[in-house]
Amino acid sequence: MSQLQEDYLLILEQAQADYEQIPSTVPVLFATLADVSNLGTFFLAGGGKQAKVTAAFLDWKAKGDQSKRSLFCPPASNLTANATPLHADGWSIYSKNGMC
């Protein structure tokens, strides 16, 4: 395993632990992109996958564009962690405490 992969797994483990400790009164969304380090894809043209997902999240939460909600929240009939359109693009999305 490369140092980059080891660093990724360590950071992911810590982020998951942080997610679990968030109080039940705080809505939260946890999104990870497989095999991407902390620097993410922001240096790619247009910011890459992470910039597109960040913009969509802000459109949904800050601008109220409900059409973006389905990218992050699975339909009520399929509440598994990876039942969103972003899963096909390598994302794992989890939410709790009323985020979706």
Contacts in CASP RR format, 6 or more apart in sequence:
PFRMAT RR
TARGET T0000
AUTHOR 0000-0000-0000
METHOD contacts of the structure
MODEL  1
MSQLQEDYLLILEQAQADYEQIPSTVPVLFATLADVSNLGTFFLAGGGKQ
AKVTAAFLDWKAKGDQSKRSLFCPPASNLTANATPLHADGWSIYSKNGMC
4 37 0 8 1.000
5 35 0 8 1.000
7 37 0 8 1.000
7 38 0 8 1.000
8 35 0 8 1.000
8 36 0 8 1.000
8 37 0 8 1.000
11 37 0 8 1.000
11 38 0 8 1.000
12 32 0 8 1.000
15 30 0 8 1.000
15 32 0 8 1.000
16 30 0 8 1.000
19 28 0 8 1.000
19 30 0 8 1.000
19 94 0 8 1.000
22 28 0 8 1.000
22 96 0 8 1.000
22 97 0 8 1.000
23 97 0 8 1.000
24 96 0 8 1.000
24 97 0 8 1.000
25 97 0 8 1.000
26 97 0 8 1.000
27 95 0 8 1.000
27 96 0 8 1.000
27 97 0 8 1.000
27 98 0 8 1.000
27 99 0 8 1.000
28 95 0 8 1.000
28 96 0 8 1.000
28 97 0 8 1.000
28 99 0 8 1.000
29 57 0 8 1.000
29 72 0 8 1.000
29 93 0 8 1.000
29 94 0 8 1.000
29 95 0 8 1.000
29 99 0 8 1.000
29 100 0 8 1.000
30 93 0 8 1.000
30 94 0 8 1.000
30 95 0 8 1.000
31 53 0 8 1.000
31 57 0 8 1.000
31 72 0 8 1.000
31 86 0 8 1.000
31 91 0 8 1.000
31 92 0 8 1.000
31 93 0 8 1.000
31 94 0 8 1.000
32 91 0 8 1.000
32 92 0 8 1.000
33 40 0 8 1.000
33 41 0 8 1.000
33 49 0 8 1.000
33 50 0 8 1.000
33 53 0 8 1.000
33 90 0 8 1.000
33 91 0 8 1.000
34 90 0 8 1.000
34 91 0 8 1.000
34 92 0 8 1.000
36 49 0 8 1.000
36 50 0 8 1.000
40 50 0 8 1.000
41 47 0 8 1.000
41 48 0 8 1.000
41 49 0 8 1.000
41 50 0 8 1.000
41 51 0 8 1.000
42 48 0 8 1.000
42 50 0 8 1.000
42 51 0 8 1.000
49 89 0 8 1.000
49 91 0 8 1.000
53 71 0 8 1.000
53 86 0 8 1.000
53 91 0 8 1.000
56 68 0 8 1.000
56 71 0 8 1.000
56 72 0 8 1.000
57 68 0 8 1.000
57 72 0 8 1.000
59 65 0 8 1.000
59 68 0 8 1.000
60 66 0 8 1.000
60 68 0 8 1.000
60 69 0 8 1.000
60 71 0 8 1.000
60 72 0 8 1.000
69 100 0 8 1.000
70 84 0 8 1.000
70 85 0 8 1.000
71 84 0 8 1.000
71 85 0 8 1.000
71 86 0 8 1.000
72 84 0 8 1.000
72 86 0 8 1.000
72 93 0 8 1.000
72 95 0 8 1.000
72 99 0 8 1.000
72 100 0 8 1.000
73 84 0 8 1.000
73 95 0 8 1.000
73 99 0 8 1.000
73 100 0 8 1.000
74 80 0 8 1.000
74 83 0 8 1.000
74 84 0 8 1.000
74 100 0 8 1.000
75 83 0 8 1.000
81 92 0 8 1.000
81 93 0 8 1.000
81 94 0 8 1.000
82 91 0 8 1.000
82 92 0 8 1.000
82 93 0 8 1.000
84 91 0 8 1.000
84 93 0 8 1.000
86 93 0 8 1.000
87 93 0 8 1.000
END
